[in-house]
Amino acid sequence: MPDLVCWKCGASLKEVPRPITRHSTCLECYAELHCCRMCKSYDTRYIGKCSDERADTVPIKDNANFCEWFEPRPDAFASAEDEAARSAGADLKALFGDGETPGDSDEQ
């Protein structure tokens, strides 16, 4: 398994005992680790922000929970700037589409 990093601060979780339980926290920022934001099934494209149909809805995605389908993901950390840029990019694509229209290039 690739090295895990904290979903909140990006610190390495090499020293955190495995398996990650409801009581596990980041040694740097003390964020709870057994939470939706740290899970492979966390996906903001879904209404409940979880792609696993078996999981119950968890109202607060960054608090520890009892989800039995929890599986940590190594790429859980995303800075607020990264998330804002991705969201803005997705909004622009939805508004204007993916491709250029003919005649939009600078070459003449």
Buried (B, 14 or more C-beta within 10 A) or exposed (E): EEEBBBBBEBBEBEEBEEEBEBEBBBEEEEBBBBBBBBBBBBEEEEEBBBEBEEBEEBEEBBBBBEBEEBEBBEEBBBEEEEEEEEEEEEEEEEEEEEEEEEEEEEEE
